[in-house]
Amino acid sequence: MNTEPPREIQDAKPAPRRGSAWSDARAVLSAVGPVLFLPPALAIADREFSLFGVPALAIYVFSVWLGGIVLMALLWRRDRAG
């Protein structure tokens, strides 16, 4: 019994992954984004500071949220462009 794969399969090279670096960047962003909302990160932003009456914690939360959305959109667009 021959357990060796056919010659065509042996010579076949795997196709290069298109956009793998951008896919990896999206995965990292998806993992790091929620970490920025954990209590230790929020405690760093919880200061007695306000900008136009908006507390620093609210500025931090909405800035991180908006930044995550913008970065994800840019990474998605870059991956779709090729």
Sequence and secondary structure as in RCSB ss.txt:
>XXXX:A:sequence
MNTEPPREIQDAKPAPRRGSAWSDARAVLSAVGPVLFLPPALAIADREFSLFGVPALAIYVFSVWLGGIVLMALL
WRRDRAG
>XXXX:A:secstr
   S  HHHHH      TTHHHHHHHHHHHHHHHHTTSHHHHHHH  S EETTEEHHHHHHHHHHHHHHHHHHHH
HHHHHH 
